[in-house]
């Protein structure tokens, strides 16, 4: 569905992206995570053909991002700098609808779905940050794209609208098979949505699988050093073990039989926050 090959981007002498390669299967949900200034928006803008790379190619649905038909299949939620303050939300959506050959009824439908119908006819200069985010999401999804790129979709949203937008993203991905490529600083929301994460560090991509989030993990703290060798568990140190929920009972029995004792059993967060700390050495 998405194929990026040897993508390289310089700003002056600074290399922001260095021979980036990845492929994303149809219907996947992928996260893009990195500190500010690492190149997340640059990567997404190049993928959409807004910026030009120094080298490399991008194809989606076997179409190059330099072809006109490419944009019929892809939606891109950018930051609110693309909005025109003196125009209404309806004006923005009307323009996008006309580009895609959609009826005016589509505007009302997407606005009710996203939640921006009550302020659709207000000028954007009157919008809060969260209201702008809702409009941007409506713009990106009005044409029902097969591929959706989201750049910080939860920025500025209140809890109610975070839940609403998350539910819409999950529905598009899991029920309609839309491929999601999403950057976000909201790591909790990343964990709820994606199955793989790309971390950008030193102009390179580091990929991590996130399917393990479906499994609960626990840290067992022992009274004495670990001395049982017949169970496969992850050993943090001499007195701490990481086990899955399915391993917990058997591990506790083995600890008891060995004459050791348990000081504590604590759930372990091994989501994107833990990976972020590991990769960026925090």
C-alpha positions as CSV (number, residue, x, y, z in Angstrom):
1,X,0.0,0.0,0.0
2,X,2.7,2.5,1.0
3,X,6.3,2.1,-0.3
4,X,9.1,4.5,0.6
5,X,12.5,3.9,-0.9
6,X,15.9,5.6,-0.2
7,X,14.2,8.9,0.9
8,X,16.8,11.5,1.7
9,X,16.2,15.2,2.6
10,X,18.7,18.0,3.3
11,X,18.0,21.5,4.5
12,X,21.2,23.2,3.5
13,X,24.0,21.0,4.8
14,X,21.8,19.4,7.5
15,X,20.5,15.9,6.7
16,X,17.0,15.4,8.1
17,X,16.2,12.1,6.5
18,X,18.9,9.7,5.4
19,X,18.0,7.0,3.0
20,X,14.7,6.1,4.7
21,X,13.1,2.8,3.6
22,X,9.8,1.3,4.7
23,X,6.7,-0.4,3.5
24,X,3.2,-0.4,5.0
25,X,0.6,-3.1,4.2
26,X,-3.0,-2.2,3.3
27,X,-5.1,-1.8,6.4
28,X,-2.2,-1.2,8.8
29,X,-2.1,1.4,11.5
30,X,1.4,2.9,11.9
31,X,2.7,5.5,14.4
32,X,5.5,8.0,13.8
33,X,7.1,9.2,17.0
34,X,10.1,11.5,17.7
35,X,11.0,14.7,19.5
36,X,10.2,18.0,17.9
37,X,12.5,18.9,15.0
38,X,13.4,15.3,14.2
39,X,11.7,15.4,10.7
40,X,8.2,13.9,11.3
41,X,6.3,16.6,9.4
42,X,9.1,16.8,6.8
43,X,8.7,13.0,6.1
44,X,4.9,13.3,5.8
45,X,5.1,16.4,3.6
46,X,7.5,14.6,1.3
47,X,5.2,11.6,1.2
48,X,2.4,13.8,0.1
49,X,4.4,15.6,-2.5
50,X,4.3,19.0,-0.7
51,X,8.1,19.0,-0.2
52,X,10.6,17.6,-2.6
53,X,13.2,15.1,-1.5
54,X,16.8,15.2,-2.5
55,X,16.5,11.5,-3.4
56,X,14.1,8.6,-3.1
57,X,10.6,7.6,-4.2
58,X,7.2,7.4,-2.6
59,X,4.3,5.2,-4.0
60,X,0.9,4.5,-2.5
61,X,-1.5,2.0,-4.1
62,X,1.2,1.6,-6.8
63,X,0.8,5.3,-7.7
64,X,3.7,7.7,-7.4
65,X,3.1,10.8,-5.2
66,X,3.9,12.9,-8.3
67,X,0.8,11.7,-10.2
68,X,-2.6,13.5,-10.0
69,X,-4.6,10.4,-9.3
70,X,-2.6,9.8,-6.1
71,X,-4.5,12.5,-4.3
72,X,-7.9,10.9,-4.9
73,X,-6.9,8.0,-2.7
74,X,-5.0,9.8,0.1
75,X,-6.0,12.1,2.9
76,X,-3.6,14.3,4.8
77,X,-4.4,16.1,8.1
78,X,-1.9,18.9,8.3
79,X,-1.4,21.6,11.0
80,X,-3.8,24.6,11.2
81,X,-1.4,26.9,9.3
82,X,-3.1,25.8,6.1
83,X,-6.4,27.3,7.2
84,X,-7.6,30.7,6.0
85,X,-8.8,32.8,9.0
86,X,-11.3,34.9,7.0
87,X,-13.1,31.9,5.6
88,X,-15.6,29.7,7.3
89,X,-15.3,26.0,8.0
90,X,-18.0,25.5,5.3
91,X,-15.9,27.5,2.8
92,X,-12.9,25.1,3.4
93,X,-14.9,22.0,3.1
94,X,-16.8,23.3,0.1
95,X,-13.6,23.8,-1.8
96,X,-12.3,20.4,-1.0
97,X,-15.7,18.8,-1.9
98,X,-15.6,20.5,-5.3
99,X,-12.0,19.3,-6.0
100,X,-13.2,15.7,-5.3
101,X,-16.5,16.1,-7.1
102,X,-18.6,15.6,-4.0
103,X,-22.1,17.0,-3.3
104,X,-22.8,19.7,-0.7
105,X,-24.6,17.0,1.3
106,X,-21.2,15.4,2.0
107,X,-20.1,18.5,3.8
108,X,-23.0,18.3,6.3
109,X,-22.5,14.5,6.7
110,X,-18.8,14.8,7.5
111,X,-19.3,17.8,9.8
112,X,-21.9,16.0,11.9
113,X,-19.7,12.9,12.0
114,X,-16.6,14.8,13.2
115,X,-18.5,17.2,15.4
116,X,-17.9,20.6,13.9
117,X,-21.4,21.1,12.5
118,X,-22.3,23.7,15.2
119,X,-19.6,26.1,14.1
120,X,-19.4,25.2,10.5
121,X,-20.5,28.7,9.3
122,X,-18.2,30.6,11.7
123,X,-15.0,32.1,10.4
124,X,-11.9,30.2,11.3
125,X,-10.4,33.2,13.1
126,X,-13.1,32.6,15.7
127,X,-12.1,28.9,16.2
128,X,-10.3,27.5,19.2
129,X,-7.4,25.2,18.5
130,X,-9.6,22.1,19.1
131,X,-12.2,23.4,16.6
132,X,-9.5,23.9,14.0
133,X,-8.4,20.3,14.6
134,X,-11.9,19.0,14.0
135,X,-12.1,21.0,10.7
136,X,-8.7,19.7,9.6
137,X,-9.8,16.1,10.3
138,X,-13.0,16.7,8.3
139,X,-11.0,18.1,5.4
140,X,-8.7,15.1,5.4
141,X,-11.5,12.5,5.4
142,X,-14.3,14.1,3.5
143,X,-13.5,12.1,0.3
144,X,-13.2,8.8,2.2
145,X,-9.6,8.1,1.4
146,X,-8.0,4.6,1.3
147,X,-4.9,6.0,3.0
148,X,-4.9,8.6,5.8
149,X,-1.8,10.5,7.0
150,X,-2.4,12.3,10.3
151,X,0.1,14.9,11.7
152,X,-0.7,15.4,15.4
153,X,-4.5,14.7,15.1
154,X,-5.1,15.1,18.9
155,X,-3.3,18.4,19.3
156,X,-5.6,20.9,21.2
157,X,-8.6,18.5,21.5
158,X,-10.5,18.3,24.8
159,X,-11.0,14.7,26.2
160,X,-14.4,14.4,24.6
161,X,-13.1,15.1,21.2
162,X,-10.0,13.0,21.7
163,X,-12.3,10.1,22.2
164,X,-14.4,11.0,19.2
165,X,-11.5,11.4,16.8
166,X,-9.8,8.2,18.1
167,X,-13.1,6.3,17.6
168,X,-13.3,7.6,14.0
169,X,-9.7,6.6,13.3
170,X,-10.2,3.1,14.7
171,X,-13.5,2.7,12.8
172,X,-11.9,3.8,9.5
173,X,-8.9,1.4,10.1
174,X,-10.6,-1.7,11.5
175,X,-14.0,-1.6,9.8
176,X,-13.2,0.1,6.5
177,X,-9.6,-1.0,6.1
178,X,-8.2,2.5,5.8
179,X,-4.4,2.5,6.1
180,X,-3.4,4.9,8.9
181,X,0.0,6.7,9.2
182,X,-0.1,8.9,12.2
183,X,2.4,11.1,14.1
184,X,1.6,12.1,17.6
185,X,3.2,13.2,20.9
186,X,0.2,11.7,22.7
187,X,1.8,8.3,23.3
188,X,-1.3,6.9,25.1
189,X,-3.4,7.4,22.0
190,X,-0.6,5.9,19.8
191,X,-0.8,2.8,22.0
192,X,-4.5,2.6,21.5
193,X,-4.4,2.8,17.7
194,X,-1.2,1.5,16.0
195,X,0.3,-2.0,15.6
196,X,3.8,-0.7,14.6
197,X,5.8,2.4,15.5
198,X,8.5,4.2,13.5
199,X,10.8,6.3,15.7
200,X,12.9,9.0,14.0
201,X,16.4,9.3,15.5
202,X,19.6,10.8,13.9
203,X,17.9,11.0,10.4
204,X,17.1,7.2,10.6
205,X,13.9,5.2,11.2
206,X,13.8,2.7,14.1
207,X,10.9,0.3,13.8
208,X,9.1,-1.4,16.7
209,X,6.2,-3.9,16.7
210,X,3.4,-3.0,19.1
211,X,1.2,-6.1,18.9
212,X,2.5,-7.0,22.3
213,X,0.2,-4.3,23.8
214,X,-2.6,-6.9,23.6
215,X,-0.7,-8.9,26.3
216,X,-0.5,-7.9,30.0
217,X,3.0,-7.9,31.6
218,X,4.0,-8.0,35.3
219,X,7.2,-7.4,37.2
220,X,7.8,-9.8,40.1
221,X,10.1,-8.5,42.8
222,X,11.8,-11.3,44.8
223,X,13.1,-11.6,48.3
224,X,16.2,-13.4,47.2
225,X,18.2,-13.8,44.0
226,X,16.5,-15.7,41.2
227,X,17.5,-19.3,41.1
228,X,15.0,-21.2,38.9
229,X,16.3,-22.0,35.5
230,X,13.4,-24.1,34.0
231,X,11.1,-21.3,33.1
232,X,11.5,-18.9,30.2
233,X,11.0,-15.4,31.6
234,X,12.7,-12.1,31.1
235,X,15.2,-11.3,33.9
236,X,15.6,-7.6,34.7
237,X,18.1,-8.2,37.4
238,X,18.9,-10.8,40.2
239,X,15.7,-10.0,42.0
240,X,13.2,-8.9,39.3
241,X,11.4,-10.8,36.5
242,X,9.1,-9.8,33.7
243,X,6.3,-12.3,32.9
244,X,3.2,-12.3,30.8
245,X,-0.2,-12.8,32.5
246,X,-0.3,-16.4,31.1
247,X,3.1,-17.1,32.7
248,X,2.3,-15.6,36.1
249,X,0.8,-18.6,37.9
250,X,3.5,-21.1,36.8
251,X,6.2,-18.6,37.7
252,X,4.8,-18.0,41.2
253,X,4.6,-21.7,41.8
254,X,8.2,-22.2,40.7
255,X,9.4,-19.3,42.9
256,X,7.6,-20.9,45.9
257,X,9.0,-24.3,45.2
258,X,12.5,-22.9,45.0
259,X,12.2,-21.5,48.5
260,X,12.2,-17.9,47.4
261,X,9.5,-15.3,48.2
262,X,7.7,-12.5,46.4
263,X,7.9,-8.9,47.6
264,X,5.7,-7.4,45.0
265,X,3.8,-8.0,41.7
266,X,3.4,-4.8,39.6
267,X,1.9,-4.3,36.2
268,X,4.5,-3.1,33.7
269,X,4.1,-0.4,31.0
270,X,6.0,-1.5,27.9
271,X,4.1,0.7,25.5
272,X,5.4,3.5,23.3
273,X,6.5,5.6,26.3
274,X,8.8,2.9,27.6
275,X,10.2,2.5,24.0
276,X,10.6,6.2,23.7
277,X,12.7,6.4,26.9
278,X,14.8,3.5,25.7
279,X,15.5,4.8,22.2
280,X,16.1,8.4,23.2
281,X,17.9,7.4,26.4
282,X,15.7,9.4,28.8
